């Protein structure tokens, strides 16, 4: 399994669960999902990274693009529950200072 995506609404936020590996080959699928989610469900987006096992620079680019798109539409993006390797990439790149990271989906939904 490379990448699985699942979308649901929680309150007035849309949660996209990202499972598997986010890399050069799978990033376009998340990019499309994020665009569609914002267009159809609103610009308050939570990316649930609980089951994301790997992310490279292509994945980081999608997160930045999601943040830019959501904020341009008056919303925002939060990340929920990244595993240690993904959290380390977010910290190393400083992306965790731009996009808020929460320990779980519920706390992310409350702040996005």
Secondary structure as UniProt FT lines:
FT   STRAND          3..10
FT   TURN            11..12
FT   STRAND          13..22
FT   TURN            24..26
FT   HELIX           27..41
FT   STRAND          44..48
FT   TURN            50..51
FT   STRAND          52..55
FT   HELIX           57..72
FT   TURN            73..74
FT   STRAND          76..80
FT   HELIX           84..93
FT   HELIX           95..98
FT   STRAND          100..102
FT   HELIX           105..109
FT   TURN            110..111
//
